Amino acid sequence: MGSTDGFQYRALYPYRKEREEDIDLLPGDILVVSKGALQALGFKDGDEQTPNQIGWILGVNERTKQKGDFPGTYVEYVGPVKISVPSHRPRVQRPLPATPGASGCRLQEALEQGSPLPDLQEQFSPPEIAPPLLVKLVEAIEKKGLDSEMLYRTSGSELRQALRTDWTLGDPEPFDVHSLGEALRGYLQDLPSPVVPVSVHGDILRVLQEIPQPENCRKQLLLALESPAVPLQNTLTLQFLLRHLGKVSQQAESNSLHPRALGEIFGPLLLRLPGASPELSPDFSVLFLEILLQTKELEPEQLPPALPPKPPKPKPSAASLANGNSVPLQDAEWYWGDISREEVNEKLRDTPDGTFLVRDASSKIQGEYTLTLRKGGNNKLIKIFHREGKYGFSEPLTFGSVVELITHYRHESLAQYNAKLDTRLLYPISKYQQDQVVKEDSVEAVGEQLKVYHQQYQDKSWEYDLLYEEYTRTSQELQMKRTAIEAFNETIKIFEEQCQTQEKCSKEYIERFRREGNEKEVQRILMNSEKLKSRITEIHDSKMKLEQDLKKQASENREIDKRMNSLKPDLMQLRKLRDQYLVWLTQKGARQKKINEWLGIKNETEDQYSMMDDEEELPHHEERTWYVGKINRLQAEEMLCGKRDGTFLIRESSQKGCYACSVVVDGDTKHCVIYKTATGYGFAEPYNLYASLKDLVLHYKHTSLVQHNDSLNVTLAHPVLSQPPAR
């Protein structure tokens, strides 16, 4: 038996075959495709990594062994693989693969025997989405409600104690949500190996250190978790838990479980630190989960992408029929035509809920469109269906045009279509205003307006910081009070048991002393009993007072959280405006010294290089003075050890297709990613506009990196391999 080259893909969405030649998909399925099959269709090397652009692909589903077509828009590229080619001989009998879920039987058998929990790989297998026991716990918790202030904060329940020796869980209905929540934490704690394997800790740490922007950081964390070192069962379990914790954080107004709090509770359970590690702080696992939850889109609400077109199928009527006798679709400010999903994400970044635009569907079929709506801080994709001249989001299609449909939902809530989308189409992203953000016509006027926006941004930031400090302080006090209430409960329990014991024993003594005529001892016993009851009453009263204080402070804490959330859209919008003005000034050649004056940043004394009369004499023009090629972080830190602030080098990043800048700041070496995009090189959008690494280095020779990261108040002043000027 020989072998040939091929590629592996992983299914992201379920797909039920529409034609005889198609195959079914479930999330997690692995598809194998022959390299020769793609080349026969005219695709060249490298095209296999973008299956959404290939269309329909011929391959084999490893789970079902079906061979046929599947939509490239429903899968992601995994990597190359060797495919066995069978010799031409009669097929022989082969043992059947294990039935999906058979591992669950092994789990059940182990649990019934009281054995420790097996690894995740032994508890379930696709198409199951998570371990059955975990699914049972999460479904029971969500059914009972996620709004309790004590959710995931209690300990000592009878259910948890029982599960320590026997992980069989019968009917969860009799247990309250707090006991079930503690059982879920116990399940994660008792797993032999953590959900996030130790093998990817290094990659996760690198991403957290090098990428400050939360959205980019989240994307790179998810890429790190797609490593072959992470078993599929671990990936599915983590995705399942993230969906659940996302729902929990949506109830933060009631349960105070915002992403940071959930990170503190679940981070160390999902990502366990191996003993005392000098590189990994205890906050490492907390920050990891907090970032994933802050920007996590709940996957069940995300619609699958459009199917790629199949040539034999007839196409709908032309787009010119899309609007009947209403305003032409092409003239609508919110209609952007044929733009990519990435461009849409960029335009809707940091916009408030209710912001929207419409584009052509990625299927490229005329008459099909996609509405992208901002809701809950995430982008929701809604397909606009079209049939027989009518449009709508779902059957029955009742609108005569796309414009009529959008106009309707600008006045009516989309809850009519989907109960979870309780908002109107409030803020269109206008294609006519995109190039008119900077309206002033001179550098000086733009600079003065930048000064205004920057001051407004600083004022809002100061207000937000004060609220955040107050929110953090009250959150800590609330946690202390919750702990105190638990202590009160334990104390009351002890006193009540003591009181019952005393009443039982004192009854005999009182009868005996009365027979003996010893009234003095009788009175002493009765007095002690009254004192004990009085003490229990006092503790009850103190607990009730503390609970009332807790309720009041929790309400105040929620109000602070609301005020913080109301400030966020303003902060984001002001920062976006400020950045757009900065980019305009940079492109117009404004000197950094002048920009710093408008921003109120103190201009430091220029170094020896910047005082050179001839800019062409700068060593920065020689790439060999700062580009060191493929070295790692530790090697970069060794090269920069002991160098003065502003000494820097550029190297290849461990992140594919990117570079890294290592620079000395306050005597310490810092690292940041340089992205290579279609618009150019840069540290972050919208600054990815330099044609080469050399252009980027020359710009940041005079421009501080502080505009990208507050802790990087430094310029790229001294190339690491340059010779210092003669004195």
N, C-alpha and C positions, 0 to 999 in steps of 0.2 A: 504493500500500500504506500503510495507516494503522498506528497503534500504540495499545496499551492498557497500563494499569498491571498489574504483576505482582510476584512475589517469587521470590527464589532461595534454594534450600536445598542443603546439602552432605551427602552420605551419610557416615555414620560407621561403619556395619556392612554386611556383605554380606547380601543378602536374595534368596532364590530364590522366584519367584512361586508361590503356592499355588492361585490361581484364574485363570481366563482373563482377568479384568479387571485383574489386578495387573501390575506391571512389575518386572524384576530390578534389583538395586542392587549396586554394588561401592563400597568406601570411596573417597571422593574424587569420586564422580559428582555433577554439578551438576543439580539438578531445578528446573524453572521452573513456577510455579503462577500462574494468572490470579487477580487480585484479585476479579473478578466471581464466580469459582467458589467462593471462600470466603464471599463475602457471600450467595450463594444458599443456603448451608448455615446461614445465621443468625449467622455470626461477624462481630464488629465490628472496627474499626480497632484495631490493637495486638495482637489475638489471634494474628496471623500469626507473632509473635516467639516463641511458645511452641508449636511444632508437636506436642510430646508431649501437649498437652492437646486438640489438634484431633482426633486419631485418624487415620483413613485419609484421605489427601489425593489429589485428582486432579491430576496434573501430567504433564510431559514430561521424560524423561531426556535431557539434552543429548548424552550420549555415544552412547546407542543409538537416540535419536529415538523410543523407545517412549512411548506415551501410555497412562496407566492409573493405578490406585491404588497408593500406597506408604505404609508405616507411618510416622506422624509421630514415633514413638519412636526411629526409626533415623536421623534426620537432625538437623541443626542449622540455624538461621536464618542466612542470609548478608546479605541486604539487598534493597531494592526494585530493580526492573528494568523497563525498557520492553519490551513484547512486540510483535513485528511481527504485524499481522493481515493475512493474504493476501486480495487481492481475489478475487471470484468469477470465476475464469477457469481454463481447462485448465492442468494442471501441465506445466511445461516440463522438459526434461532439465537436471539439475544435476550438476556434478562431485561424485564421492564424496569424503567427508572422508578425511584420511590415516588409514591403518590404525594402530590403537594399536601402538606399538612400532616404527613405521617410522623414528622418529627414532633408534632404536637402530641401524638400518642405517647412518644417516649417521655415527653415532659409530664404528661398526666400520670404515667406509670411511676416516674420518679417522685412526683409530688405525693401520690397515694402511699408510697413507701416511706415518706418523711425524709427523703434525701435532700441535700442542698440543691439550690437552683442550678440547672445546667447553663452552659453558655447560650447566647442568643441564637447561634447557628443551629443549636439542637432543639430550640423551642418552637421554631416555625420556619416555613420556607414560602417564597412567592408561589401563588398570587396573594397569599395572606399579607396584610400590610403591617402587622406588628404581632408580638407574642399574644396569644389568646388571653392569657391572664391579665396582661397590661391593658388590652382592649376592654376587658370586662370591668376593670377598676375605673378606667377613664370614662367609659359610658355611664357607669353608675354615678360618678362624681358630677358629670355634666347634667345628668338627669335631675339630681337633687339640688342643683344650683351652684353658681360660682361666686355669689355675692357676699359670702360670710367673711367677716373680718378675721376670723380665726382659722380660715382655710390654710392648710399646709403649715400651721404654726403650733399645733398641739403635739403632745407626746404622752406615752403611757397608756394608750388605749388597749382594751382587752383583745381586739382584733389583731393589733400589731404583735402583741405578746404571743397570741396563738399561732400566727403565721411564722414566727421564728423557728418553730419545729415542724410545721405542716403547712405547705403552701397551697393546699387545695382550698378553693374559695367556692362555697356553694352559692346560695342565693344572697346577693349583696343588699337586698332591699331592707333587711332589719337594721343595718348599720347606718349611722349618721355620716354626713359628708366629711366630718373631721376625722373619724376613724378610717374611712376609706382613703382620705388624703394621706394619712400617716402610713397606711398600708402601701400606697404607691411609692412613697419615699423609701420605705423599707425594702420594697422590691428592687429598686435601683441600687440601694446600698448593698443588698445581699447578692447581686450578680457577681459571679466569679471574676469577670473582666468588665471594665467600664464600657459604656456605650461608645465613647470616643476613645479609640485605642491610643496607647502611649506612643506608638510609632509615628503619629502625625503631630505630636506636641511641638516638635521643633518647627514645623511649617506654620502651625497656628501662631506660635510665639513670634516668628518672623513677620507674619502679616500684621499682628497687633502692634508691633514696634515700628514698622516701616510705613504703614498706610494710615494716616490720621483721618481721612474722610470716611465717615461711617458707612455710606452706601458702597464705596469702592472696597472698603475693608470687609463688608459683609460678603460681597461677591467673591473676593479672594479666599475668605474662610470657607465658603461653600465649595470652591474649587479644590482647596486643600482636603476637604472631607470626601471628595470624589476619588482620592488616591486609591490605587489597587490594594494598598495596605489596609483599607477599611472594608471589612466584609459587607456584602449587600444587606444582610440582616441588620447590621449596626446602622447603616445609612437609613433604611426604612424605619427602624425604631426611632431614630433621632428626628426624622421628618414627622412622624406621628406625634411625638412629644411636643415638637415645636408648634404644630397646629393646635394642640390642646392648650399649651401655655400662652399662645397668642390669644385664644378665647378668654383665658383667665385674666390676662393683662387688659383686655377690653372692658373688664368689670372693675378696673382699678379704683374708680370713683366710690365703689361700695366696699371692696375688699382690700384696698391699699396695696395690691400686688402689682406694682408697676414693674417694667423690665428689670430695673436694678434690684428690687426686692426678690424677684423670681431668680435672678442670677445668683444672689447670695444663698438662696435655698437650694436650687437645683444644680447650679454650676459645679460645685465640688462633687456632686453625685454622678453627673454625666462625664466630667473630665477630672478624674482623680489624679492628684499630683503624686509621683512616685517618691515618697520619703522627703527628705530635706534636699531640695534642689536650689543651688545658688542662683540659677537663671530664672526660676519660676516663682513668682511671689504668690501668696494666697489669693491675691486679687485677680490672678491670671484667668482662672476658670470662671470667675464672676463676670469679668469684662467680656469674655468669649461669648457667654450666653446672652448677656445684656445687649450686645451689638446685633446678634442674630434676631433677637426679639423686637428691638426698636424699629427695624425696617422690614420685618418679616411680613410678606403677603400671605394671607391664609389661602393655601392652595385649593381647598374645595370650592372657593368662590371664583377661582380663575377658570375661564372657559378655555377649552383646547383651541389651538390655532386652526386657521382655515385649512382645509385639505387642498393639496396641490391639484391643478386641473389635469384631467385625463383627456387627451386629444379627441377620442371618439365621441365624448359627450357633447351634446349641442349646447351652445352658449345662450345666455339670456339676451334680451333686447339691449340695444345700445344705451349708453349712459345719458344720451340726450333726452331719453324718455323718463329720466329719473325724477323730474320735477313738474310734470304736467304743465299747467298754466301759471304756476307760482314763480317767485323770484328764481332766476337761473342758479343752479347749484354752484357753478363756477364763480359767481359773484358773492357768495356767502363768505363772510369774513372768517368763519370757523372751519371752512372746508380747505384742506391742504393738499388734496390730490394724492399723487403717488410719492409718499415719503415713507421711510422705514420706521419700524417700531423703535429702533434706537434713537432716531431723531425726535420721535414723539416723546419718549421718556425724557430726553434732554429739555424739550420745550415745557413739559409739565413739572420739571423738577422744582421742589420747594414752593409749589403753588398751593393755595388754600383749597379745601374741599368744595366741589361744585365747579371747578375749572374743567374745561372740556375742549375737544376738537374732533373733527371727522376726517378720515382719510380713506383712500381706496383700499379695499381688502387685499391682504397679501396673496390671495388666490389669483389676483390679476384678472378675474372674470368681470367683465363689464356689468354694472348694475349692482355689484356687491360692495358694501362699505363697512367700516369699523368705527364705532364711537369709542373714544378713550375718555374716561371720566375719572377725576381725582376724588377718592372717597376714603376716609380713614387714613390719610397719609399715603395711600397706595393708588396705583393706576388700575382701573377696572376696564377690561376690554369687552365691549358689547357688540355682537354682530348685528348688522342691519339686514334683515331678510327682504327679498324682492321676488314677487311672483305675479304675473298677469297685471303689471302696472300698479301694484299696491306694495306698500312698504310697512315695516314694523319690526319690533324686537321679538315677537312671538305670534303664533296664530291666535285669533284671526288677524291677517294683515289688513289694516283699515285706512292707512294714510296714503294720499295720492302722490306724495313726493317726499324726498328726504328732508327738504326745507320745512314742509308742513309737519313732519314728525318731530324735528328738533324744536320748532317753534312751540309745539304743544307742550313738550317737556321742559321748556324754559319757564312755563307758567304752572305746570302741574308736577307733582313729585313722581319720581321714577318708582316709588313704592307700588304704584299701580301695576308695574311690570314685575318688580322683584322687591319683596318686603324688606330685604336687607339694604336696598339702595334708597334710603329715605332722604333724598335730596332732589333739588331741581338742577337743571343745567344753568348755573348762575353766571360763570365767568368764561366767555369764549376766548380762546387764544387766537388773536386776530393776526392774519397773515399781512394785513396792511400796516400794522403798527410795529412789527418786529424790527424793521430797520430804522425806526424813528425814535428809539429809546433816548439817544443823545440828541436833543433838539437844538442846543446852542451851536453857534457857528464859528466860535473862536476858541483857541486853546485856553485863554484866560477865563472866558465865560464858563467853559466846561470845568476848569479847575475850581472855580468858585462854587459851582453847583455840587461838585464832588465833596467839597468842604462841608456843605450843608447836609448832604446825605450821610457823610461820615459822622458828623456830630449827632444827627438823629439816631444813627445806628449805635453809637456809643451810649447815648442816653437810654435807649431801650435795653441795651445790654446790661447797663448798670442796674436798671430796674429789675430785669430778669435775674441778675446775680443775687440781688437782695432777697427776692422771693425764693430763689433756690436755696440760699443759706437758711432762711426761715423754714422752708419745706423740709430740708434735711434735719434741722434741729428738732422740729415737731415730730418727724417720722421716728427719730431715735427715742424721743420721749414716749411716743405711742407704743413702741416696742417694749420699752421698760415697763410701762403700765400693764401691757398684756401679760408680761412675765410675772408682774406682781399679782395680777388677778389669778393666774395659775397657782401661785404660791398660796394665796388666800384660800383657794379651793382645797388644796392639799391640807392646809392648817385646819380648816373647818371640818374636813373629813376626819382628821386625827382627833380633834376635840369631841366630835359627835360620837366617835367610837369609844372614847374615854368616858364620856357621859353615860353611854349605854352600859358600859362595864360597871361604872360606879353605882348606877341605879340598881343593877342586878345584884351586886354584892352588898350594897348598903341596906337593902330591904331585909336581909337576914340579920345583919348587925343591929338594925333599929328594933326589930322584934325581940332580939335577945336582951339588948340593953333595957328595953321597957319592962321585960319580965323581971330583970334584976333591979329595976327602979333607978337606973343610972340615966336620968334625964339630961344631965350635962353632956354626955357623949352623944345622945340622940340629937341634941341641938347642934353640936359641932358637925356631925355628919350632914344634917340638913343644910347648915350654913355653907359647907364646902360645895354641896350640890348646887345651891343657888348661885354661888360665886362662879362655878363652872358654866352654868347656863347663861349668866350675865356676860361672861367673857365671850361665849359663842355669839351672843346677840351683838356685842360690840364689834366683833370681827365681821359679822354679816353686814352691819351698818357701814363699817369702813370699806368693805368690798363694794357695797351698793354705791357709795359716794365716789369711789374710784371708777366704777363702771360709768357713772353719769359724767364724770370728768373726761373719761376716755371717749364717750360718745360725742361730747361737745367739742373736744380737741380734734377728733377725727373729722367732724363736720368742717371745722376751721381749716384743717389740713387739705380737705377736698376743695375748699374755696381757693386756697393758695394754688393748688394744682390747676384749677380752672383758669385762674388769672395767668399762670405761666403758659398754659396752652393757648390762651388768647393772644399772648405776645409773640408766640413762635412764628405765625404767618407774617407779621409785621417785620420781625427780625430777618426772616428769610428774604422777604421782598426788598428790604433796605440793603441787605448785603449783596443781593443780586444786582440792584441798581448801582451800588458803589463799585462792584467789580466790573460792570459794563463800562462805567466811566473811566475806570483805571485802564482797561484794555484799549479804549478809544485814545486816551492820552499816550499810552505806550506806543500804539501804532502810528501816532502822529509825531513821535520822536521827542516827546516832552522829557526833560532831564529828571532823573530820580530825585535830585536835590530839591527841585521845585515841587514835585509830587509830594515829597515828605513834608514840605512846608504846608501844603493844603491839608495833608492828613494829620498835621500836628506832631509829626515824628521828628525828634531832634536829629539833625545831621551831624554825624561824628566826623572828627578830623580825618581828612583823606589820607590814605597810606602812601607809601613811597611810589608805588606803581601808578596811582591815579594822578600824581603830580608830574608825570612825564609829559613833556611838551608834545611829543608825537605819539598819538594813540596807536599807531602801527607798531611801535616798539614793545607793546605789551606782550609778555610771554604767553598770554592766553591764546594768541593767534596760532601758536604751535601746539597742535593736538597732542604731540608726544609728551608735552609737559604735564598733562592732566589725565589723559586716557590710558588706563592700565589694563584694559581687556578683561579676561575671565579670571577674577580672583574673588574669594568669598569675604564675608563680613569681617571675620577675625584677621585675615591677611590685610584688609584695608585698615583696620584699627591699629595693627602693628606698624604700617607705613606712616600713619598720622600721629602715632604716639609721641608726645612731647613737642609737637608742632604748635605754632602760634594760631590764635583764632583767625578763621578765614582761610586756612589752608585746606585744600580740597582735592578730590580726585573723582573721576567718572569711571564706572566699571559696568560690566554686564550684570544684570540682575538675575537672581535665581527664578524670578517671575518671567515666564516665557514671553519674548518679544519686547521686553522693557530693559531699561538701564537703571543704575542706582547712583546717586550722588552721596559721597561720604565727606563730611565737612566738620572741622573743629569749631565747637561753640562752647565758650566758657571753660576751655580746657578739656572738654569731653567730645568724643566723636559721635555725631548723629548721622543717620542714614535716611534718605527719602527716595521714593521711586520716581523715575522719569518715564512718562508714558510716550509711546510712539503711536500717533493716531493719523487719520487721513488728513487732518489739518496741520499736523506738524508735531514737534516735540514740546513737552511741557510737564510741569509738576501737577497740574490739575486743570479741569475745565473752568473757565473758558480761556485759559492761558496756554493751551497746547497749540501754539501758532508759530514756533520757530522752525525754520527750514532745515536746520542741522543742529547737532550737539554744540558745534562751535558757536553758532549764533546764540544759542541758549546761554552758554558760558559767558560770552561777551556781554550779554544783557545783564546777567546777575552779577557781573563784576561790579556794576554800579548800583544794582537794585537789591535791596534786602529781601531775604526769603521770609521775612516776618509776615508778609501779606498772605502766605500760604499756611504758616504755622507759627503761633505766638512764641514758641520756644526757640525759633530759629532766627533771631535778630542778628543776622550776619550776612555779608556778601561773599561771593566766590572770589576772594582777593588774591590768594597765593596758590598757584598750581603746585602740587606736591613735588614734582620733578624739576621745577625751574631753579635756576641759579639766582641767589640773592644779588641785587645790584651792588656794584662796587662802591665803597664809601669814599 
